[in-house]
Amino acid sequence: MVLALAIAAYLAACQTAGSTAETAPGSEAPNGSQDSQEGVVQLDPQLPTGVHLQAALHMPETLEGTPTVHDELRYLVYLPEGYGDDAEREWPLIFFLHGSGDGDYDSTFVLSFGLPAVLLAGEQPEDFPFVVISPQAFPGEVWWSPEMIPALAALLDEATETYRVDTDRVYLTGLSMGGYGSWWLATAYPERFAAMVSISGSGYREPTVPESETLCRLADLPIRAIHGAKDRISEARASQMNVEALEQQCSADVEWELYEDEGHIGAYERAYRDPALYEWMLEHSR
């Protein structure tokens, strides 16, 4: 019941308002594309990489009448090879949520794990046609906190307006804390995503499955949950329970994948390097 009320409260406050950021002169996009992207503000210092753009969403004073506490939501942008070649092409987007541990609000932390780390190392599949937006959680907050959820929705609005994104192919994924956050964000906005992948995140981080009224908001969203059997940080069984409940109570399109030989970190290091994960995403559109 507590979870259902929390989701309901988020939904009441989550009709987001976008904000307009000024373009920083001289910011350089990867892959030789145009110098700067409208709506992006480069952070200082800039990361020592050409793979990602650093940016910040300027937060409005309120989101649907609720005052905001933070001034900006930082994020990284990855633009795929060939992004600058065709001004008419729209690209699928992956919205990636990082795990916990960023106590200093340091942008380099986001590059340390999961999909951003794979992209930084150049270890993504050869065919990787995605724009990737990787937000940075507000200091001291989790992805499912009251201000974080509507802020993520506002960022998603900003990203789809700023970049050439196919809004029918927006995919949500996250690892560990971001794996939990993916369940919460998808439940708040199931209509925004074509599919969701949670890795090393045990559902809603609750000991029980939420009520059907909450869980079945995901009934029409393809979901894939991936976990390591040797995970000692988040419980694989808790994630599996949510998947089974979605199938049984909501007749949802869900997949459960257990890596028998992987732990917490190994599961997402393996998953985000697997071409089959991205092929599965692209099979789904809204």
Secondary structure, 3 states (H helix, E strand, C coil): CHHHHHHHHHHHHCCCCCCCCCCCCCCCCHHHCCCCCCCCCCCCCCCCCCCEEEEEEECCCEECCEECCCCEEEEEEECCCCCCCCCCCCEEEEEEECCCCCCCCCHHHHCCCHHHHHHHHCCCCCCCCCEEEEECCCCCCCCCCCCHHHHHHHHHHHHHHHCCEEEEEEEEEEECHHHHHHHHHHHHCHHHCCEEEEECCCCCCCCCCCCHHHHHHHCCCCEEEEEECCCCCCCHHHHHHHHHHHHHHHCCCEEEEEECCCCHHHHHHHHCCCHHHHHHHHCCCC
